[in-house]
């Protein structure tokens, strides 16, 4: 019996927290796109999208992972399960999600499917996924052709712009998982015909092994799936052991091998007639049906269910994946497990989410967490092996040996990671992961802590101290936000449990010191505490590509945001050290070190030309040989970033830290006596000390622009670029080339970064999160002694805590229904979401239109967009 005040899911989480790695054996760890990834790219020129295209995916075995539709796998992705579909008209089986490559879309790569993460819990004892499958032929060519013929100034052509969903002629395919225990999973596939006319559908719940044997240097036993009876198969794997897939009576049962069809793709003889696309050929083209039906073992298997579903009706298929043999796998009443696990999920979220919230807002938060949890993915990449071996298709070359990521040979990843998006970004990104962990800490702080530490481990972090950015270029530099995230996760768990995990802080702190030192040594080009870093995750926010064009011998770029991120980093490290020092005073020295470093960075930011006195704003500065430095007068998040570095020291709580207090007092007095910059401000009672990169009068100036609807403030939050640049584009001539930038509220009209990134106007959730958290912190310190006009020109003056609340409400406006039942996030597609079956479906996009708040970019980048749930908690 569990304690009555602890939910069943929480009890499972508590048990998982005792494991060395707090993972469930089975989860939604299957990627939604493995094709087109860097890992599968063995081309000489690094053309990942074209080397392994979508057309090859059905026929070609992957090397570094697997993908599927609404799928699961074990945590080493040895064995995978996913759903394949055919509507009787498509040219291919629907085994995975389809989307445009970077060169095919008018705004870069983009998934062109309708699917939704409806529910999930941290242990994955209950999960629910929805895929919307047209009854007409899927419009692959129409989607590709329309987008290829559109310019970057045109909106993207989406699936809902075609005719395939007219008259509701589509299936809702719901896939639910309910665990009986960690090794026993019930699977429910419900297909609903939303149209009025009966329509056929073929469903292939598919079980297969990740093909590790094709490149293995070790003599391993090849795994196997074998026929047991007409309702069950058995799998054998040397590490996973035996598993059994049970299913209700199918119309057929197919076996094949997860092997490349080399004859079809490359004109070479196949090693076996049973290849990866055998089910596709059997179902679509009627080829070798007898052979796959009569084969009784293999590494890929699927029962086949042919259904014709009446209009407005549904049919359900049940399966069970377990590690033991059952005589009656579907005993009477087995369906109740889905009701039980759903009720437990409800109980768990009702215990965590704010009680005083609307039904709509509760649903938004619930789906945000579902998307976050469904985005967990097995990620496998050994760079040294990838560089030094061939895929059997393309031979080794000097270009590959010295090409992409060749300096990261020690990076050997094989872990479960929360991805930004399992289709468009089925690879981790350093600063994305920090925001994922902040949101995750609300429901599973143990896993969040593990994820933060993971990227600093020796099989990730560069020996020099750099944290890998992402697989396209591990050497790119993302903002150093992991110390900030570690503090957020620590305090969230401390609020929940009443005690903080100081050991976690110690572990992450030691590794972050190494990373901080890397920044100091590598990104302070002039040794003046002004930092670079290139685009710093903000892609095309600059007037030119900041990662490339500043690297001229006589040109250097000093970045306001790079310097601000480092000031924030130093302050966060000081706060971590102080928290640890409350129980271990040996960390006082480290706290002092980071305090002094923060002050020095603050001095550089404020005193060495990055603050523009004419415009009262922070700008990047371009330094040219034999010329005066040129401020790049672009009003963007670059100039807002200094707000992020803010902290309050409670002097009373530090009374026991005598060394820290003594040293910082000396340091402050020395700087005061020598007329040096000091970013400190104390309250009247002398107990609280505000540390911030931004002095009070400059804070007010920045907020004047930030809260102006003609500049940064939009209906849905803070824009990445001020609307001031709509009528006032900024341009500069450099090396006989003219560069310019203007306000772009929607999809990118720039070719920088492939054209699918846009920091020139839209609203980005992680940046808004940081802005709101910072303003709230300022508000805690200043209280009613500092009020600002909100919005500018309204005559309404409020304190900064109230500003933070108002900005949060604007973020929520993106997702909440208005009086007409429209959600701004849905943009021009609200007509589809007025259908009764769609009214509660939410997508969490990569960014949002700066004027209309409609969702843009990756449609499922729930990872960092999910931080909105943390904002909701603070309203």
N, C-alpha and C positions, 0 to 999 in steps of 0.2 A: 504493500500500500504506500502510495506517495503522499507527502504532506498535502493537505487540501488547498494550501495557498500556492502550490507550484503546479503549473500545467504539465501535461504529459510530455509535450515537446521540450519544455524547459528541463525536465528531468533527464531526457535523453541528451540534451546539450550538456548538462552537468556531467554526465557519464563520459561524453566525448572529450570534455575538457581535461580529463585525467590521462588521455592518450598522449604519447610523445608528439604526434601530429593529429590535431583534432578533426579528422576526416571520417565521413561515412564511406564504407567500401563502395557503394553504388550511388551515383548521382547523375545530374545532367551534364556530365563531363565531356560530351561529344560536341565537337565543333560543328558549326553550320556552314563553314566553308574551309576546306583544306586546299582546294585547287587555287592557283593564282597566288600562293603565299611564297615568301622568300625561301622557306624551308624546302619546298618542292621544286625550287628553281635551280637547275643545273646548267643553264645557258651560259655562254661565255660573257655575254654583255649584261647579264643581270636583268633580263626582261621577264620578270616573274609572271605577269598577267598573260603573256602570250606563250610562254614555255609550257605551262600546264593550264590550258583554258578549260572552261566549263564543259565544252564538247568532249573533252578527254575524260572527264571525271567518272562517267559511268563505266568506262572501259579500262581504266588505268589504275593499278594499285598504287596507293600512296606510300611514301617512305617514312614520313614523320608524324603521322596521325591519321585519323579518320574523320568523316563528317556524315551527317544524316539529318533527317527531318524528325523533330520532336523526340530526339534520342537520348539514351543513357549509356553509360559504360561503367566498368569498375575503375578504381582510381589510377590504375596503370594502363587503362584502355586496352587491356588484352582482349576483352570480349565486349562487343557493341550490340545494341539493339536500337532500331529506328523503324519508322513507318514509311513504306513506299506506296504510291497511289497511281491509278490510271483511270481516266475518265472515258476511255474508249475512243478518244479523238487525238490525244497528244502524240507527237512524234517520239517522245521518250517517256520512260517511267519518271514520275516525280519522286525521286529519292533524296533530293537535297534542294536547297533554296537557290533560285536563279537571280542573277543581277548583272549589271553592266560593268565591264572592266574600266580602268581609269581612262583609256583612250576611246571608249565607246560612249560614255555619258557626256552630255554637254556641260556637266559640272563634276566630272570625275566619277569614280566608281559609286555604285548605289544598288542596293538590293531592290528588286522589283517584285515583291511578294506581299501578301497580306497575312500576317501571323501575329499572335499575341501571347504573351506570357501571363496567364490568368492567376496562377497561384503557385506557391511553393513555401516550404518551411526550411530552416537551416539544415536539418538532418535529412531532408528530402523524403520524409515518410509520407508526405503528400505533395503531389505536383500536378499541375494542370496546364495544358497548352492548347491553343486553338490555331488551326490552319484553315484558311478559306481557299477552297479549290474550285475554280470555274468548271462548269459542265461543258462549255465550249473549249475548243483547242486553246491551250495556253498561248498567248500572243508574243512569243519570243521575238520573232522578227519585227513585229510592229513596234515593240518597245525599243529595240535596238535602232531601227531605222529612223523613227521619229526623233529620238534623242541625238542621233548623229547629224541630223539635218537642222537641229536647232542651235542657235548661237548661245554664247554665255550670257547674253542679255535676255534670253528667253527662259521661262520656267521649265522645269523638267517634265517630261511626259511620263506619267505614272500609270500603274496598273488600273487604277480607278478612272483614268481618262479613256481607256478602251471601252468596248461594248460588252466585255465578258461578264459583267455583273448586272447588266440590265435585266429587269424583270426577276431579279433575285435568282437567276439561274446559276446557283453555285451550291457547293456542299460546305457545311461547317463540320470540320473533322476535329473532334475533341479527343485529346490523348491524356488520360489520367493514370497516375502511378500511385499506388497505396501499398506501403510496406507492411507486411505482417511482422517481420523483424528485419535486421540488417541484411540477411541473406535470402529473403523470401519476399518477392515483389509481385503484386497483382497489377495487371495492366488492363485498362479499359479503353477501347477505341469506339467512340460513338460518332456515327456519320448522320448528319441531319440534312435533308434535302430542303433548302430554303425556297426552292421554286414551286410552281404549281403542277408541273408535269413530271411524271416518273422519269428517272434517269439512272443509267448504269454506272457503277464504280467498282473497280477491282482494288482490293486492299492486300498488301503483302507486308505483314509484320516480319521484319527481317533481322536475323541474328547472324553475326559474322565475327571472325577474328581479325584483329589488326595484323597485317602481314609483316611481321618482324623477321620471318624466316628467310625472306628473299635476299637480305643483305647481311645476315648474321654470320659472323666469323666463327661462332661456336657451333659445335655439333649438338643441336637441340632437337628434341622431339617435336615434330610438327603437330600443332594442335588439331583437334578434330571435332566435328559435329556429326553424330550418327543417328540413324533412324532407330527409335525404340518401338513405336507403334503409330497408328494413324493420328494420334493426338499428342505425341510427345517426341522430343529429340534429346539426346544427351551430349554434352560437350566435355571434352577432355583437354586439359592444359596443364603443363608441368608445374606451373606456379599457382595458377588460379584453382586448380583441382577440377572437380566435376560440377557441372551445372545442368539443370534440366529446364527446358522450355516446354510448358504445357499449353495447349490451345484447344478450343472447341473445334468440332468437326469441320475441317476445311474442304474446299472443293478440289484442292490439289496440294501437293507438298513437293517443293523443288529443292535440289541441292546443287551447288557448284563450288568453285574455288575462288578465293579472293586473289586472283592472279591477273596480270595485265594481258589484254587481248593484243599481243604484239603484231599479229597478222593484220588486224584491222587498222591499227594506228601507224605501224612502221613497216609493214610488208615483210615481217620476219616470221619464221615458223613459231607457233605457240608450243610451250612446254607441255600443255594439256589442252584437250578440246573444251574443258570446263573452265571458263574464264569469268571475270568479274561481271561482264554485261550479259551473261547467259539468260538471266531472268528477263532483262529488257528484250532480248531477241525472241524469247519464248512468248511473252505476253503481247508485245507490239507487233512482231513480224511472224509469229507462229513457227519460228525456227527451233529445231532441236528440243521440242517440247517433250517428246518421248524420253530423250536421254536425261534431261534434268529431273523428269518425273521418276524414272527408274533408278537413278543414282541414289544411293542410300547413305552416303557420307560425303563430307567435304569441309570446307572452312567458311562456307556461306550457305544459309538455309532460310527458306521462307514458306510458311503455309500460305495458300492462296485462297482468298475469299471473294467470290464473284457475287455482287449484289445489284439488284435493281430496286431503287428506293422510291416509293410513291412521293408525290409532291406533298410537302408539309409533314412528312413522316421521318422516322429515324430507325436505324438498326445499330446494334451494339455487338462488338466482338470482344471476348475476354481471353486473356493469356495470363500465364504465371511463370515467372523466372525464379528458380530456387536452387539451393545447393543440396537438396535431398529428394529422394524418390517418394512419390505419393501414389497410393492406389486410387484415391479419389481427390484429385487436385481442385476440383470445383464442387466441393461438398455443398449441400443445401445451406443457403444463407451466406455463401461466401461474399456476395455483393455488399454485405453490410460493412466490410472492411473499408470501402470507399466513404461511406457515411461516417464511420467512426473517425477516420483520419481527417476528413474534412471538418468535423466538429472539433477535433483537437487543434487543427490549424486556426479555426475561429477563436477558440479559447486562448490560444497563444497570442494572437494579435490583439485581441481585446484586452489582454493583460499588459500589453506594451504600448499600444497607441493611445494618444490622449483621449480621455473619456468624453470631454465636451467638444465633440466634433460632428459635423454633418455626415449624413450617409454618403454623400458624394465625395467628400474629402477623405473619409475613411477608405473608400474604394480606391481613390487615387494613391493613397499611401500603400495600401495592400498590393496593388499592382506594381508600384515602384519597387517594393521589396521582392516581388515575384520576379521581375526582370533582373534585379541584381543577383538573385540566387540562380536563375536559369543561365546566367552569364558565366558561371563557373565552367572552366574548361581544362582538360588535360593538355599540357603544352610540352612538347618533346623537341629538343633541339640541342645537338652536340656540334658546335661550330667547327671544331677541329676535324671531326669525322666527316662533316658535311663538305668541308673544303678539300680534304685529302682523299676522298673516295668518289667514285662515279655512281650514277644511278643506273648504269647499264645501257643508257641511251646516248648520252653525251660523254665523250672521253674527257679526262682531266686536261686542264690547260693552264698556262702561266697566268692568264687573266683571272681565272678563278682563284689560284693560289695567292694572288695579290689583290684580289678584288674586294667585294663587299664583306665587311666585318672580319677581314683577315687578321686584325689585331685583337680579336676576342676569342682566340682558340681555346682558352680555359673555360669559356662559358658552356656549361653542360646542364641544361635544364630538362627536368622531367618531373613536373609538379602540377598540382591543381591550382589554377590561378583565376581570379575574377577578371574577365576580359572586358574591355570597353564595349565591345559588340561582337558577337560570335559569327557575324557574317562580314561586315565591313572591316572590323578590327579584330580578327581572331588571333591576336597576339597582344601581349601586355605592353602597356606604355607606362613609363615610370611615374609621371605625375598623375595620370588617371588613377593609378592603383591607390594612391594616397586618399583620394576622394571616395573611392569604392570602400575603403576600410572605415572611413568616417561613418558612412551610411550603414555599413555592415555591423559596426559596433553597437548599434541600437538593438539588434536582434541576436548577434553572435559575437561578442567582444573577443572571445578566445580565438576564433578563426581570424578576426580582423588583426589581432596582434601577431598571429603567425604569418599572415600575408605581409605585414610591414617588415618583419624581420627577414622574410624570405629574400627580398630583393637586395638585402645587404649581406647575404651569405656569400661564401667564397666561390660558389659555383654560379653566382650572378655578378657580383661586384668585381670590377677591374682591379687588379693588384695595386694600381695607382690610386684607387679610391673612387673612381667614377661609377655611378649606378647606370646600368644599361638603359638606353632610352626606349628602343623598340627595334624589331628585327630588320626593318628597312635600313636602319643605320644606328647601331648600338652606340656609336660615338656622338650622336647628336646630344644636345643638352636640353633637358627639361627643367622647369623650375624646381628648386630644392624644397619641396613642401612636406617631406616625410617627417621632419621633426614636428611641424605643426600638426600633422595627422596623428602622430604618436601621442601628443598631448591631448588631442580631442578624444582619442580612443581611451586613453588612460582615465580621463575625467569622467567619461561616459560610464565606464565600468565601475569607477569609484562611487558614482551616484547610485548605481544599481545595487552594489554589494555592500556599500558603506566602508569599504577599504580598497585602497589602490594597489595595483600590482607593481611595486617598486622594482622587482626583479626584471620585469619586462622593460621598464625605463632604463635600467642599467644595461641590459643587452643591446637595446637599440641605440643608446647613447654612445657606447663604445664604438660601434660601427659608423655612426654618423659623424663622429670626430674625424675619422679617416676621410669620409666624403667631404666634409667641410674643408679639410686641409687641401684636398684636391682642387676645390674651387679657388681657394686662396692662391695656390701655386700656379694654376693654369688659366684662370679667367680674370686676373687683375693684371692686364698687359703692361700698364705703366707703373705698377707698384704704388698707386695712389688711393687704393681702396674704392675705386670706381670699377665696376665689373661689366664684362661683356657676357657672351654666351650664345650670341646669334639669335635665332628666332624665338628661342625659349618657349616652345610649345604654342606660341601665338601665331604661327604660320605667317600669313601675309599682312599682318597688322602694320608693318613698316612701309615706308615709301619705296623701299627696295628690299630685296631678299637679304635680311640681316645676317644670315648664315654664310653668305657667299661674298657679297659685294663689298664687305668691309675689309676683305683680306687683300689689300693692296699695300705695297711697301710704304707709300706716302699717304695712306689714308687709314684712319682708325676710327672706330665707333665706340663711344662711351655711352652706356645704356642706363637710362633711369630705372628701367624695370630690373635689369640684371643687378644693379646696385641695391635696389629695394628688396629683391628676393634674398640677397645676402644679408641685408640688415634684419629682415624677418627671420632668417635662418639663425643668425647669431642670438637674437632675442629668444627664439624658441628653445635653443640649446641652453641658454641661461636659465629659462624657466624650468626645463627638465632637470638641470643640475641642482637648482634650488629645491625642487620637490624631493629629489633623492637625498639631498643634504639634510633634510629634516629628520631622517633616520640614519644617515651615514655622513658625518661631517667631513669626511675625506673628499667630498665632492664640492666643498666650498671654493677650493682653488679654481676648479673648472668653471663654476658659476661666475667668479670674478673675471676670469679670462674672457668669457663670452660677453660679459657686461662691458668690459673695456673695448672689446672688438666692435660691439654694437655702436658705442659712442663714436668711435673713429669712423665707421662707415656712415653714420648719420652726419658727421661733420663733412665728409667728402660729398655726400649727396646734396647737402644744403649750401656748401661754401665754394664748390669748385665748378660752378657754371651750369649745373643741371636744372636749377631753379631759374626760370626766366622771369625777371622782375617786371618786364613790360606786359606779359600776358598773365602773370601770377599762376604759373603752371610748370610742372616738370616735363622736360623734353630730353630725348636723346641728343647727344652732341657729336657732330662729325668734325674730326680734327684732320686738317689738311696741311701738308708740309708747306712751311713758309707763308701760311695764311692764318687769319684769326679763326678760331673754332666757330662752326656754324650750328646753331640750334635747329634741329629738325622739328619745325613747329606743327606737329601733328597732334591734335587733341585726341588722345586714345587712352586705352587701359594702361599703356606704358606710363603715363603721367598720374594715373590713379593708384598704381601699385605701391607707392610709398605709404599709403594708408594702412596696408596690411600688417606692417610691423608696429604693433602696439601691445603693451602689457602693463599691468598694474601690480606693483609690489606692495604688499601689506606689511608695513614695518613691524607691526606687533607680532605677526606670525614668524618673523625672522629674528626675533629677539635672541634666540639661542645661537644664531650663526654669527658669532662675534668677529671672526676673521673676515667674512664677507662684508659685514657692516663696516668694520674698521678700514678695510682696503678701499671700498667704494667711496667712503666719506673722504679719504685722503685724495683719491683720484678726482672726485668732484671739486674739492676745494682747490686743488692744484690748477684745474682748468679754469675755475672762476678767477683765481688770483692772477692768472696769466692771460686773461681775456680770450680763452679758447671756447669753442662751441660746446654747449652742453644741452642735450635734448631732454632735460628733466623738468618736471613741474610737480609741485607738491600741493596737497590739499591744505586748507587752513588749519586743520588740527594736527598736521604734521605726520600723520600715520600712513597715508597712501602716497605712493610715488608713481607717476605716469611716465612710462618710457615709450617714446614714439619717434619715428623718423620725421614726423611732420609737426612743426611748431603750431601753436594754437591759431595764430593769425593766418598761417598758410593753410591750415585745415579748413578754415572758414572760406578761404578763396577757392579751394578745390571743390568744396561742397556747393558753392555758388554755381559752378558749372555742372556738377554731378546731378543736382536736383532741378535742373532746368530742362523742361520738355523740348526746348529748341536745341538742346545739346545732347546730354547723355541719357536723360530720363525718358523711358518709353512706357507704354501701357503695361509691358511685361517685364520691366526691370531696367537694368543699366545696359546701355549699348556699349559695344566694344570700341566704337569710334563715334565721336561727337557728330550729331546731325549738322553742326556748324559747317562741316565740310561738304554738305550737299551743294550749297551755293558758293562755297569758298574752297575749291580744291587746292591742295598744296602740291607744289612741284619744285624740283631742284635739278640742276644740271651737274653731272659728275662724269669726268672722263669723256666729255663730248656726248654723253648720253643723258637724255632728259627722263627723269622719274617723276611720277605723279601719283596722288592718292586722293580719293574722294569718298564720301559716304555711300555705302552700298548696303542697304538694309536687308537684302535677301541673299540668294545664291551668289557665289563669287563670279565676278566678271573678269577676274585676273587669272592668268595661267600659272601663277606661282603655286608651287606645291601640288601640281597636278590639276589645279582648278577646283578641287572639292573642299577647300578650306576657306573660311571667310571670317576674318576678324575685322572687317571694315564696316561694321554696322550692326550685325545681329547681336542678340542677347545670348550670353554663354552662362550656363548655370554655375560652374565652379567659381568663376570670377565673381558673379553676383553673391555667391555664398561667402567668399572671402570679404567682399565689401560690407555685407550686412553684419558679419561677425565683428569686423573691425569697428564699424560705426556704433554697434551696440556696446563694445568695450569702451570707446570714447564716452558714450552716454553714461556708462556706469561711473566714470570718473567725474565728468563735468556736471551731471544731473541737470537741474534747471538753470544752472549758471551760464549755460550755453544753449541758446535756441537759434534755429535757422529757419528761413522761409521755405515752406514745402507745400506745393511745388513753387519754384521761383515765380514771382509775379502774382501769387495768390493772396498775399497779405496774411497768410496763415503761418504763424511761428510756433514750432514745436521743438522739444528737446531731442537729443540724438537717439535715445532708446526708442522714442516714438517714431523717429525716422526709420530705424531698422525694422520696426513692425510694419510701417507703411510699405517699405520696399519688399518685404516678405509677402504682403498681400498682393502686390503687383506680380510677383512670381507665381503665386497661386492662381491669379487671374488667367494665366496661360492655359491651365488645365481644367478649371471649374466651369460648369455649365452656366450660361447666362439665362435670362428670363425666357428666351426662346429655345432653350435647350441646346444652344451651340457652345462648343468649346473652341476658343481661339486657336489652340494647337492644331485643330483639324483643318483650319483654313478653308479652302474652297470645297473640301470634301465633307462638310458637315451634313450634306444631304444623305450620305451613306450611313452616318452615325445617328441619324434620326430613326433608322429602322429599329424596331423594338429589340431585336437580338444583338444590336450593335451599340446601343445607347450608353452602355457602361464600359466600353472598351477604350483603353488609354494607351497611347504610344509616347515614349519618352525620347525625344529627338536629341541630336547632337547639339543643336543650337536653334534659335528662334528669331523669326523676322523682326527687325528693329522697329517696324511700324505696326504690323498686324498681329504679331506674336504667333503666327503659324509656325509649325514645326518644320525644320530644314535639316539637311545633312543626313547622317545615319539615323534611321527611324527607330533603332533599338539601342541607342547608346545610353541605356538606363544607368550604367555604372556611375558616372559622375553626375548625371542629372538626378539620380536618386538622393543626392544630398538635400533635396527640397524637404525630405521627411524630417531632417534634423531642424530645419528652419521652422517647420510647422510646430514642432514641440516647444519652441520658444515664443510663440505668439502670446 
